[in-house]
Structure formats: C-alpha cells, structure tokens
C-alpha cells in the first residue's frame, strides 16, 4: 500500500469517483441498506403478526441462513453471467419472496412462515460483495484498491447503523409491515440502479476476455473466509454481551446505543487506514488488529457491570473492527483472478453472516447462564482465532 505523507486523505478518496463515476459511490452505499434491514424487519413483523418472539427470532435466523447460502450461489452465477443480468433476476426473485412471506403470515403455519423467511434471505442481494468485486477490476494500483476497500468498510459500518435505525423508526412511526416494505422499495430502486450502473461492464469485460473456463478458487481462501467468520462472531457476541450488560444494569434499551459506539471508532480508523506506511504490511496489520480485539474483549469483560466504562471499552474494541475487515478483504483480493471476484467476496460475506449467528447464540447463552461478562468470552475466542490465523494469511501480489 503506497502511503506518501504528502498524499492527503482527501486526494486518496477523491480518486474513487474518477475510477468508478460520481454516481457509483452513493449508489453502492444506498444499495446495501436492505441487507442490513431485512433480518430485523422480519423479526419485528413476524413477532407482531404471530405474537411470538420465538417464531419471530426463528424467522429472522432462517432469513440469515438463507442469506448465507444464497449469496455465494448468486456470486457463482455472477462470475459466469455478469453482474447486471444476475442482479436484476435476484431483485425480481427477492420481491416475489417478500410477497410470499406476507402471504404466509396470513394464517399459514409457523413452518411455512420460516420457509418463506428463508426464501427472502436466499434472494437478498449483496451489493457490498458485488461492489468489492467491481473494484478488483476498476483499480490497477495497490493503493487504489486499499482506498476502495477502506471506503467499502466505512459505508458498511454506516449501513449497519442506519439500516436498523430505519427499521425501528418506520416500525414505530408506521408499522412493522411498512418497515419490511421499505426494504423492498430500497432494493427496487438502489439495487437495480447498482445493477445498471455502467461499472457493471467491467465484469462483462472479464467474461469476454476469458478464453477458457472460469478458474477455480484456491484452497487457501479458507483462511480469509475463517477470518471473516471470526469477525462475524465478534459482532454477534459483542451485540448480545452489550445487550445483556445493559439489561443487568437496568436499561436494556441502551444496549443498542452502546453497541453503536463501536462504529465510531471503527469508522475513524478505517478512513485513516490508507495512511499507514508501506513497511506495515498486511500480515502485520492482521496481527495488530487481532491483538487489539483481544484487548478490547478483555476490557469489555472487565467493565461489564458499569455502562460508562463498558462504552469506553466498546469504543476501544471498535477501533480495530473496520481495519480488520479491510485487511482480510484486501488479502483475499490478492488470491484470485478477477473472474472469481464475485464468488470470493460472497463467501466472505457468508462467513460474516454465519459468524454473527454463531457469536450471538454462544454469547447470549453464556451471558444468560454465567453473567454478562462471560458473554464477551466469545469475542476473546474469536480474536484468538484471528490471531492464530495470522501466520497462515497468504500475502502475495494481486492476481490480475
């Protein structure tokens, strides 16, 4: 990563619209909102309709599992057929799946509702993964790609704050059904706009240039995929641990606000990540981030009985979240030819989704049986896994 002190943050990020077009950045940012909103919107709608939190939670989990399965499948097709056609087809299928879910809620059995929720997740478009795959073709220099991935990490953080907030606001102001319908509107407008954006041609160009079959993914990609699984566990366990701590203190509603503080530190360090000197390589960044998360897990466990110190600990842990995600994505991007970019980025996304589910389940169980502090043990275990993976992280020149 090239990092001359004379190169300002502004000039680094100003290069991105020059590469992709000015409309690309807001389109890709807004296009990823639905994927951050759908699980929570399904939870709220199914719970309110069925009167059962258990059924609502199961429906949300079914959507998450569907997403984890569907995103790599869609990425596989996109590598072969180009992003535009595949995304447009997925948008249509997703809207049909939403109609099916609303129909299932009208007196159908719980099993039918869960199946419909899984179908919604299965067809949920992953704009973030597709966008990173496009950057693999739109960037030629390593510093450009690092800046693009830092931008991606920053807008991911923003989406995961704004998306759930929109679900809550719309759900309270209008209805849970309106919240889910808003995700359909966002998908129709912004995912379609992303699919049709001229940058989709770079994926078509890759296909046209390929004389033979699409090359297979190398086995070494399992390392960054496991890294993203660990990061998902950090997210899930932190969220449940913070919620349990806030509830024990007597203000469960503050848990989401405390958790959101992590995004403040994460966004700041992610934006500035492009200024790190070249000598601080990707593997060193991986180690430093894992150690930082390990320290953050310890601080959260130690401060779980007091909300203000816990908030500071969550902020400290958050400093290393965005840089970890960018580092793992950047390393993964060096492992494959661009023809497999959509599938690879989809696998990384699925790793995060499965990790969130695992971390939330384990962290919640530990917090419930042994107290809030024990829930953060899962964060520590995930950080330890990241640290153990660091020596295996394959650092090489980007595959053209």
C-alpha positions in Angstrom: 0.0 0.0 0.0 1.6 3.3 -1.1 1.4 5.9 1.6 3.4 9.1 1.0 2.9 11.6 3.8 2.3 14.3 1.2 -0.8 12.4 -0.1 -3.8 13.6 1.8 -6.9 11.6 2.8 -8.9 13.8 0.6 -6.9 13.2 -2.5 -6.8 9.4 -1.9 -10.6 9.2 -1.7 -11.2 11.8 -4.4 -9.6 9.2 -6.8 -12.5 6.8 -6.3 -15.2 8.7 -8.2 -12.7 9.3 -11.0 -12.3 5.5 -11.3 -16.0 4.5 -11.0 -18.0 7.6 -11.8 -19.6 10.0 -9.4 -22.9 8.2 -9.1 -21.2 5.0 -8.1 -20.4 5.8 -4.5 -23.9 6.8 -3.4 -25.5 4.0 -5.4 -23.4 1.3 -3.8 -23.7 2.8 -0.4 -27.6 3.0 -0.5 -27.9 -0.3 -2.3 -26.5 -2.2 0.7 -29.1 -0.8 3.1 -31.7 -3.6 2.5 -29.3 -6.4 3.6 -28.8 -4.6 6.9 -32.5 -4.1 7.4 -34.3 -7.3 6.3 -33.4 -9.6 9.3 -34.5 -7.1 11.9 -37.6 -6.1 9.8 -38.6 -9.8 9.6 -38.1 -10.2 13.3 -40.4 -7.3 14.1 -43.0 -8.2 11.5 -43.3 -11.9 12.3 -43.2 -11.2 16.1 -46.0 -8.6 15.8 -48.1 -10.8 13.5 -47.7 -14.1 15.3 -47.5 -12.7 18.8 -44.5 -14.9 19.5 -40.9 -13.6 19.9 -39.7 -17.2 19.4 -41.3 -17.5 16.0 -40.0 -14.0 15.1 -36.5 -14.9 16.1 -36.6 -18.2 14.3 -37.8 -16.4 11.1 -35.0 -13.9 11.4 -32.5 -16.7 11.8 -34.0 -18.5 8.8 -33.5 -15.4 6.7 -29.9 -15.2 7.9 -29.2 -18.8 7.0 -30.9 -18.3 3.6 -28.6 -15.3 3.0 -25.5 -17.2 3.9 -26.4 -19.9 1.4 -27.8 -17.7 -1.3 -25.1 -15.0 -1.5 -22.3 -17.4 -2.7 -24.7 -19.1 -5.2 -25.5 -15.7 -6.7 -21.9 -14.8 -6.7 -21.1 -18.0 -8.6 -23.6 -17.1 -11.3 -22.4 -13.5 -11.5 -18.9 -14.7 -12.2 -20.2 -16.6 -15.2 -23.1 -14.4 -16.5 -22.0 -11.0 -15.5 -23.4 -8.9 -12.6 -26.2 -7.0 -14.3 -28.4 -9.9 -15.5 -27.9 -11.8 -12.3 -28.6 -8.9 -10.0 -31.8 -7.9 -11.9 -33.0 -11.5 -11.7 -32.3 -11.7 -8.0 -34.1 -8.4 -7.4 -37.2 -9.9 -9.1 -36.9 -13.1 -7.1 -36.5 -11.2 -3.8 -39.6 -9.1 -4.4 -41.5 -12.3 -5.2 -40.2 -13.9 -2.0 -41.3 -10.9 0.1 -44.8 -11.3 -1.4 -44.6 -15.0 -0.4 -43.7 -14.0 3.2 -46.6 -11.6 3.5 -48.9 -14.3 2.1 -47.5 -16.9 4.6 -48.2 -14.5 7.5 -51.9 -14.5 6.6 -52.8 -17.6 8.6 -50.1 -20.1 7.4 -48.3 -22.4 9.7 -45.1 -21.4 11.5 -43.1 -23.8 9.3 -44.4 -22.1 6.2 -43.5 -18.7 7.6 -40.0 -19.9 8.3 -39.7 -21.3 4.8 -40.9 -18.0 3.4 -38.4 -16.1 5.5 -35.6 -18.3 4.4 -36.6 -17.6 0.8 -36.4 -13.9 1.5 -32.8 -14.3 2.8 -31.9 -16.7 0.0 -32.7 -14.0 -2.6 -31.3 -11.0 -0.7 -28.8 -9.1 -3.0 -25.3 -8.5 -1.5 -24.3 -5.2 -3.1 -21.3 -4.9 -0.8 -19.7 -8.1 -2.2 -20.5 -7.2 -5.8 -19.1 -3.7 -5.3 -15.8 -5.1 -4.0 -15.7 -7.5 -6.9 -16.1 -4.5 -9.3 -13.3 -2.6 -7.5 -11.0 -5.6 -8.3 -11.3 -4.6 -11.9 -11.6 -0.8 -11.6 -8.4 -0.4 -9.6 -5.0 -1.1 -11.0 -2.7 0.1 -8.3 -2.5 -1.4 -4.8 -3.1 2.0 -3.1 -6.2 2.5 -5.2 -7.6 -0.9 -4.1 -6.7 -0.3 -0.5 -8.5 3.0 -0.6 -11.6 1.5 -2.3 -11.8 -1.3 0.3 -11.4 1.3 3.1 -14.4 3.2 1.5 -16.3 -0.1 1.4 -15.6 -0.8 5.0 -16.7 2.7 6.0 -20.0 2.5 4.2 -20.7 -0.9 5.6 -20.3 0.5 9.1 -22.7 3.4 8.2 -25.2 1.0 6.6 -25.3 -1.3 9.7 -26.0 1.7 11.9 -28.6 3.5 9.6 -30.4 0.3 8.4 -31.6 -1.0 11.7 -32.3 2.6 12.8 -34.6 3.0 9.8 -36.4 -0.3 10.7 -37.0 1.0 14.2 -38.2 4.4 13.1 -40.5 3.2 10.4 -41.8 0.3 12.5 -42.7 2.7 15.4 -44.0 5.6 13.2 -46.0 3.4 10.8 -45.9 -0.3 11.2 -43.5 -3.4 11.1 -45.0 -4.2 7.7 -44.1 -0.8 6.4 -40.5 -1.3 7.6 -40.2 -4.5 5.6 -41.9 -2.9 2.6 -39.4 -0.1 2.8 -36.6 -2.6 2.2 -38.5 -3.7 -0.9 -38.5 -0.1 -2.1 -34.8 0.4 -1.4 -34.0 -2.9 -3.2 -36.1 -2.0 -6.2 -34.6 1.5 -6.6 -31.0 1.2 -5.5 -30.0 -2.4 -6.1 -31.5 -2.0 -9.6 -29.5 1.2 -10.1 -26.4 -0.5 -8.9 -27.0 -3.4 -11.4 -27.5 -1.0 -14.3 -24.6 1.3 -13.4 -22.0 1.4 -16.2 -19.4 -0.1 -13.9 -21.2 -3.5 -14.4 -19.4 -3.6 -17.8 -16.1 -4.4 -16.1 -17.5 -7.8 -15.1 -18.8 -8.3 -18.6 -15.3 -7.4 -19.9 -13.8 -10.0 -17.7 -16.0 -12.7 -19.1 -15.4 -11.6 -22.7 -11.7 -11.6 -22.2 -11.7 -15.1 -20.7 -10.7 -17.7 -23.3 -11.2 -20.7 -21.1 -13.4 -21.8 -18.1 -13.6 -19.7 -15.0 -10.6 -20.6 -12.9 -11.4 -22.4 -9.5 -10.8 -20.8 -6.2 -7.6 -21.8 -4.5 -7.9 -23.7 -1.2 -6.0 -21.0 0.6 -9.1 -18.7 0.5 -10.3 -20.7 3.5 -8.0 -18.5 5.7 -9.7 -15.2 4.9 -13.1 -16.9 5.0 -12.4 -18.2 8.5 -11.1 -14.7 9.4 -14.5 -13.2 8.4 -16.3 -15.9 10.3 -14.3 -14.9 13.4 -15.2 -11.2 12.7 -18.9 -12.1 12.5 -18.6 -13.9 15.8 -17.1 -10.6 17.2 -20.1 -8.7 16.0 -22.7 -11.2 17.3 -21.1 -11.8 20.7 -20.4 -8.1 21.3 -24.0 -7.2 20.5 -25.5 -9.8 22.8 -22.9 -9.2 25.5 -23.6 -5.4 25.5 -27.4 -6.0 25.5 -27.1 -8.4 28.4 -24.9 -6.0 30.4 -27.3 -3.1 29.7 -30.3 -5.3 30.8 -28.5 -6.3 34.0 -27.8 -2.7 34.8 -31.5 -2.0 34.3 -31.6 -0.2 30.9 -31.7 -2.8 28.2 -32.8 -0.2 25.6 -29.4 1.5 26.0 -27.6 -1.6 24.7 -28.0 -0.8 21.1 -26.7 2.7 21.7 -23.7 1.4 23.5 -23.0 -1.1 20.7 -23.3 1.7 18.1 -20.3 3.4 19.7 -18.1 0.7 18.3 -18.9 2.1 14.8 -17.5 5.5 15.7 -14.0 4.2 16.4 -14.2 1.7 13.6 -15.1 4.4 11.0 -12.4 6.7 12.1 -9.6 4.1 11.9 -10.9 2.6 8.7 -10.9 6.0 6.9 -7.3 6.7 8.1 -6.1 3.2 7.3 -4.8 4.2 3.9 -2.2 6.4 5.5 -0.3 3.5 7.1 3.3 3.2 5.8 4.2 0.5 3.3 6.5 -1.2 5.8 3.5 -2.0 8.0 2.4 -4.9 5.8 -0.9 -6.8 5.6 0.1 -9.6 7.8 1.4 -7.2 10.5 -1.9 -5.4 10.3 -3.8 -8.6 10.8 -1.7 -9.4 13.9 -2.1 -5.9 15.3 -5.9 -5.9 14.7 -6.3 -9.3 16.3 -4.3 -8.2 19.4 -6.4 -5.1 19.6 -9.6 -7.0 19.5 -8.3 -9.4 22.2 -7.5 -6.4 24.4 -11.0 -5.0 23.6 -12.6 -8.3 24.6 -10.8 -8.2 27.9 -11.8 -4.6 28.6 -15.4 -5.3 27.8 -15.5 -8.3 30.1 -13.8 -6.3 32.9 -16.3 -3.4 32.6 -19.5 -5.3 32.0 -21.0 -4.2 35.3 -20.8 -0.5 34.6 -22.3 1.1 31.5 -19.9 4.1 31.1 -16.7 2.1 31.3 -18.2 -0.5 29.1 -19.0 2.1 26.5 -15.3 3.2 26.5 -14.3 -0.5 26.2 -16.6 -1.0 23.2 -15.1 2.1 21.6 -11.6 0.7 22.0 -12.6 -2.6 20.5 -14.3 -0.8 17.7 -11.0 0.8 16.7 -9.9 -2.5 15.3 -13.0 -3.8 13.7 -13.0 -1.8 10.4 -9.3 -2.2 9.8 -9.6 -6.0 10.3 -12.3 -6.2 7.8 -10.4 -4.2 5.2 -7.2 -6.2 5.8 -8.9 -9.5 5.4 -10.7 -8.4 2.3 -7.5 -6.9 0.8 -5.6 -10.1 1.4 -8.4 -12.2 -0.1 -8.4 -10.0 -3.2 -4.8 -11.0 -3.9 -5.6 -14.7 -4.1 -7.9 -14.9 -7.1 -8.3 -13.7 -10.7 -11.0 -11.1 -11.1 -13.1 -13.7 -12.8 -13.8 -15.2 -9.4 -14.2 -11.9 -7.5 -18.0 -12.1 -7.0 -17.9 -15.6 -5.6 -14.9 -14.9 -3.3 -16.5 -11.7 -1.9 -19.8 -13.6 -1.4 -18.0 -16.3 0.6 -16.5 -13.7 2.8 -20.0 -12.1 3.3 -21.4 -15.5 4.2 -18.6 -16.1 6.7 -19.6 -12.9 8.5 -23.3 -13.8 8.5 -22.7 -17.3 9.9 -20.2 -15.8 12.4 -22.8 -13.3 13.6 -25.4 -16.1 14.2 -22.8 -18.3 16.0 -21.4 -15.4 18.1 -24.9 -14.2 19.1 -26.1 -17.7 20.0 -23.0 -18.6 22.1 -22.5 -15.2 23.6 -26.2 -15.0 24.6 -26.2 -18.4 26.2 -23.1 -17.7 28.2 -24.4 -14.3 29.3 -27.7 -15.8 30.4 -26.2 -18.6 32.4 -23.0 -17.0 33.8 -23.5 -13.3 33.6 -22.8 -10.5 31.0 -19.0 -10.6 31.4 -18.9 -14.2 30.3 -20.6 -13.4 27.0 -17.6 -11.4 25.9 -15.5 -14.6 26.2 -16.8 -15.4 22.7 -15.3 -12.1 21.5 -12.0 -13.1 23.0 -12.1 -16.6 21.5 -12.9 -15.1 18.0 -10.0 -12.6 18.4 -7.7 -15.5 19.4 -8.8 -17.4 16.3 -7.9 -14.4 14.2 -4.5 -14.2 15.9 -3.9 -17.9 15.2 -4.9 -17.4 11.5 -2.4 -14.5 11.1 0.7 -16.6 10.3 -1.4 -18.5 7.7 -2.6 -15.4 6.0 -1.3 -15.6 2.4 0.3 -12.3 1.4 1.2 -12.1 -2.3 0.9 -9.8 -5.2 -2.6 -9.4 -6.6 -3.7 -11.9 -9.2 -4.5 -9.9 -12.4 
